[in-house]
């Protein structure tokens, strides 16, 4: 009968374990010096070698070799490999999670080993034990007989009681790097006489996402096609799914405002058999990963991904504005909710891509021929307006110092949304959280000495006040004149001192119309 690759090529000695050198070093040293503990806790995501290492440790303490242990060739090592060794007991806590199961274990612990030096209990998925079972295990786990060893394995250590954690030597298994996975799978293919190119191996390793078992399962699928030569296209055809590269590409297309590329990429993915609703769900997860990596360094544990994929996502998050990430998450979430009840979810997703790629979700108008970073100051007609510094310099060159002193500023001609957007673009370099206030603020007025910002809440006002100096500095850099920032909650009519009042409006109207106006 055919044996799956992850079972056929399971490591039989510590030297063949992939990507867990820090754990192998500890266990080999303890075995060599006969200083093994009585209870271990192996933590890590699926496919990183927890159960395999537990069996290797059980071999090590029962191996009869005089040299390096485990040797993998003595009778005890072979018996443990075949699952016939009486003193190594594997328990699945998912199906044996009751108090009665632990009572049976406590009774069997009293008996000495029948064949080997140590009786080893390997409890897999230990977080599935009930509260009563954990309590029943406590005393035995803390002070077992000298010839007994417990090895607990779990993917969710946070679910274990602190009383269990404190009684075990905890070892955390890391996700295996793609380079190590590629090397291991290439060795297996050479042993089997399979010719697989590096591009195909890289794709398999990327989709394994740090799990050796997942990588070997994907490779098993590829080998099942019967061909001795495997290319990258063969792997893509067999997977039929959108990997991390796909989400990086489509997100880049949206960020570059390339609607056609985004739609064609979606068409290609769906033509390969990817479910449109699942694609939306995975894309939201990708945007969430972008959000996390934009603010959190070393986010491997939070994202539960390989280091290589983290680096790719981190690079893209630095290129994207926080508003683009925000809009992507919100719009895709809305589209997912609508797609639950729609018979045409693909159309909704295509519309979502168009909205995100054309800038329909932002206040500023999207112009395809000009990237957003180049849209700094502009009039409402799209014509560039010089700042105060340029007006002063021009007036001085023309020999009109009085005009330079007046610093005439045409606020009506300035596109306030574009100016405010450009200020945020420059301010992002000073603070990673700078753009958090963009959605809650609006530039409402610009005067000769002041500019007024309306905020959606008092909390946003307080945050703007903290960034007041930075905003004033960038406004001065953008317009050439130093202005004081006034921030208030939307609807508050209190303005700056340079804003026209009722009397000045009345006087201007009387001069323009040539009549007297009486205010009632």
KACOR-V326043 format. One record per backbone hydrogen bond with DSSP energy under -1.0 kcal/mol. CO is the residue of the C=O (numbers start at 0). NH is the residue of the N-H. If there is no record, write none. Layout:
BEGIN
co = {CO	CO}
nh = {NH	NH}
END
This chain:
BEGIN
co = {3	3	4	6	12	13	19	20	21	22	23	24	25	26	27	28	29	30	37	38	39	40	41	42	44	46	48	49	50	51	52	53	54	55	56	58	73	74	75	76	77	78	84	86	88	90	91	91	96	97	98	99	100	101	102	103	104	107	118	119	120	121	122	123	124	125	129	130	131	132	133	136	137	138	144	146	148	149	150	151	152	153	155	156	160	161	163	164	168	170	176	177	178	179	180	181	182	183	184	185	186	187	188	194	196	197	198	199	200	201	202	203	207	209	210	211	212	213	214	215	216	217	218	219	221	222	227	229	230	231	232	233	234	235	242	243	244	245	246	247	248	249	250	251	252	253	256	257	258	259	260	261	262	263	264	265	266	267	268	269	274	275	276	277	278	279	280	281	282	283	284	285	286	287	288	289	291	291	298	299	305	306	307	308	309	310	311	312	313	315	320	321	322	323	324	325	326	327	328	329	330	331	332	333	334	337	343	344	345	346	347	348	349	350	351	352	353	354	358	366	370	371	373	377	378	382	386	387	388	389	390	391	392	393	394	395	399	400	401	402	408	410	413	414	415	416	417	418	419	420	421	422	423	426	426	430	432	433	434	437	439	441	444	448	449	450	451	451	452	453	454	456	457	458	459	460	461	462	464	466	467	468	469	470	471	472	473	474	475	478	483	485	487	488	495	500	501	502	503	504	505	506	507	508	509}
nh = {6	7	8	9	15	16	23	24	25	26	27	28	29	30	31	32	34	33	149	168	151	170	153	172	47	211	52	53	54	55	56	57	58	59	60	62	77	78	79	80	81	83	87	119	121	123	94	95	129	101	102	103	104	105	106	107	108	110	148	88	150	90	152	92	127	128	133	134	135	136	137	140	141	142	147	118	120	39	122	41	125	43	158	159	164	165	166	167	40	42	180	181	182	183	184	185	186	187	188	189	190	191	193	229	200	201	202	203	204	205	206	207	210	175	214	215	216	217	218	219	220	221	222	223	224	225	194	196	234	235	236	237	238	239	246	247	248	249	250	251	252	253	254	255	257	256	258	261	262	263	264	265	266	267	268	269	270	271	273	272	278	279	280	281	282	283	284	285	286	287	288	289	290	291	292	293	294	295	302	303	309	310	311	312	313	314	315	316	317	319	324	325	326	327	328	329	330	331	332	333	334	335	336	337	338	340	347	348	349	350	351	352	353	354	355	356	357	359	361	369	373	374	375	414	381	378	390	391	392	393	394	395	396	397	399	398	403	404	405	406	410	413	415	418	419	420	421	422	423	424	425	426	427	429	430	433	435	436	437	440	455	453	451	483	446	485	443	444	487	441	489	460	461	462	463	464	465	466	467	470	471	472	473	474	475	476	477	478	479	387	450	452	454	491	498	504	505	506	507	508	509	510	511	512	513}
END
